């Protein structure tokens, strides 16, 4: 079972492979603000600190968002568009 670590809270969650981060945000298990759920607003930006391959590849909506609003870092993702595939650390 993949492990998601949140660096800002030092929280670790064991999650089923394919778990959507947006669902954890909605259940208040993650301290990440989610507004649109569609990859359009950017409110749920996260930074991947370790193992970016632990998240799904960017969706078309996420790619479109970052084409319009360039990333601050290669490791920036939208939580509403990510699924957990392996161990990963986010901020």
C-alpha positions as a LaTeX table, in Angstrom:
\begin{tabular}{lrrr}
\hline
Residue & $x$ (\AA) & $y$ (\AA) & $z$ (\AA) \\
\hline
Unk1 & 0.00 & 0.00 & 0.00 \\
Unk2 & 1.55 & 3.37 & $-1.00$ \\
Unk3 & 2.36 & 5.88 & 1.69 \\
Unk4 & 1.61 & 9.59 & 1.34 \\
Unk5 & 3.65 & 11.88 & 3.59 \\
Unk6 & 2.69 & 15.52 & 4.13 \\
Unk7 & 5.89 & 17.36 & 5.06 \\
Unk8 & 4.21 & 20.41 & 6.60 \\
Unk9 & 2.29 & 18.34 & 9.18 \\
Unk10 & 4.57 & 15.27 & 9.27 \\
Unk11 & 1.41 & 13.23 & 8.65 \\
Unk12 & 1.70 & 9.82 & 6.94 \\
Unk13 & $-1.22$ & 8.01 & 5.36 \\
Unk14 & $-1.26$ & 4.47 & 3.95 \\
Unk15 & $-3.50$ & 4.65 & 0.90 \\
Unk16 & $-4.82$ & 2.24 & $-1.69$ \\
Unk17 & $-3.09$ & 2.56 & $-5.06$ \\
Unk18 & $-5.12$ & 4.91 & $-7.24$ \\
Unk19 & $-6.54$ & 6.94 & $-4.33$ \\
Unk20 & $-7.50$ & 10.44 & $-5.51$ \\
Unk21 & $-5.97$ & 13.24 & $-3.40$ \\
Unk22 & $-9.09$ & 15.37 & $-3.86$ \\
Unk23 & $-11.14$ & 12.80 & $-1.94$ \\
Unk24 & $-8.75$ & 13.04 & 1.01 \\
Unk25 & $-9.02$ & 16.83 & 0.94 \\
Unk26 & $-12.80$ & 16.67 & 0.96 \\
Unk27 & $-12.73$ & 14.28 & 3.93 \\
Unk28 & $-10.44$ & 16.73 & 5.79 \\
Unk29 & $-7.62$ & 14.16 & 5.87 \\
Unk30 & $-5.31$ & 16.56 & 3.99 \\
Unk31 & $-4.81$ & 20.25 & 4.77 \\
Unk32 & $-5.21$ & 21.28 & 1.12 \\
Unk33 & $-7.88$ & 23.68 & $-0.11$ \\
Unk34 & $-9.95$ & 22.33 & $-3.01$ \\
Unk35 & $-12.35$ & 24.60 & $-4.87$ \\
Unk36 & $-13.17$ & 23.58 & $-8.44$ \\
Unk37 & $-12.06$ & 19.89 & $-8.54$ \\
Unk38 & $-11.47$ & 20.37 & $-12.29$ \\
Unk39 & $-7.89$ & 21.64 & $-12.47$ \\
Unk40 & $-8.99$ & 25.14 & $-13.42$ \\
Unk41 & $-8.51$ & 27.35 & $-10.34$ \\
Unk42 & $-5.12$ & 26.31 & $-8.90$ \\
Unk43 & $-6.28$ & 26.54 & $-5.28$ \\
Unk44 & $-5.01$ & 23.01 & $-4.60$ \\
Unk45 & $-1.41$ & 23.46 & $-5.80$ \\
Unk46 & 1.00 & 21.17 & $-4.01$ \\
Unk47 & 4.74 & 20.68 & $-4.22$ \\
Unk48 & 6.10 & 17.15 & $-4.59$ \\
Unk49 & 9.22 & 16.87 & $-2.43$ \\
Unk50 & 10.07 & 13.20 & $-2.93$ \\
Unk51 & 9.24 & 10.65 & $-5.61$ \\
Unk52 & 7.10 & 12.50 & $-8.18$ \\
Unk53 & 6.52 & 9.13 & $-9.87$ \\
Unk54 & 4.42 & 8.24 & $-6.82$ \\
Unk55 & 1.62 & 10.33 & $-8.36$ \\
Unk56 & $-0.27$ & 9.80 & $-11.59$ \\
Unk57 & 0.85 & 11.61 & $-14.73$ \\
Unk58 & $-0.57$ & 15.11 & $-15.21$ \\
Unk59 & $-4.09$ & 15.12 & $-16.66$ \\
Unk60 & $-5.00$ & 17.20 & $-19.71$ \\
Unk61 & $-6.74$ & 19.71 & $-17.40$ \\
Unk62 & $-3.59$ & 20.00 & $-15.27$ \\
Unk63 & $-1.38$ & 20.46 & $-18.34$ \\
Unk64 & $-3.73$ & 23.16 & $-19.64$ \\
Unk65 & $-3.68$ & 24.97 & $-16.29$ \\
Unk66 & 0.12 & 25.05 & $-16.14$ \\
Unk67 & 0.36 & 26.11 & $-19.80$ \\
Unk68 & $-1.78$ & 29.12 & $-18.88$ \\
Unk69 & $-0.18$ & 29.74 & $-15.45$ \\
Unk70 & 3.44 & 28.52 & $-15.49$ \\
Unk71 & 4.73 & 26.48 & $-12.57$ \\
Unk72 & 7.03 & 27.90 & $-9.91$ \\
Unk73 & 8.74 & 24.52 & $-9.84$ \\
Unk74 & 8.85 & 21.31 & $-11.85$ \\
Unk75 & 7.49 & 19.59 & $-8.76$ \\
Unk76 & 4.25 & 21.65 & $-8.61$ \\
Unk77 & 1.04 & 19.68 & $-9.16$ \\
Unk78 & $-2.70$ & 20.13 & $-8.67$ \\
Unk79 & $-3.99$ & 17.87 & $-5.90$ \\
Unk80 & $-7.43$ & 17.64 & $-7.49$ \\
Unk81 & $-5.91$ & 15.93 & $-10.54$ \\
Unk82 & $-3.54$ & 13.47 & $-8.79$ \\
Unk83 & $-3.88$ & 9.83 & $-7.85$ \\
Unk84 & $-1.44$ & 8.12 & $-5.51$ \\
Unk85 & 0.46 & 5.31 & $-7.25$ \\
Unk86 & 3.42 & 4.85 & $-4.91$ \\
Unk87 & 5.17 & 6.39 & $-1.93$ \\
Unk88 & 5.31 & 10.19 & $-2.24$ \\
Unk89 & 6.04 & 13.22 & $-0.06$ \\
Unk90 & 4.17 & 16.48 & $-0.66$ \\
Unk91 & 4.05 & 19.96 & 0.81 \\
\hline
\end{tabular}
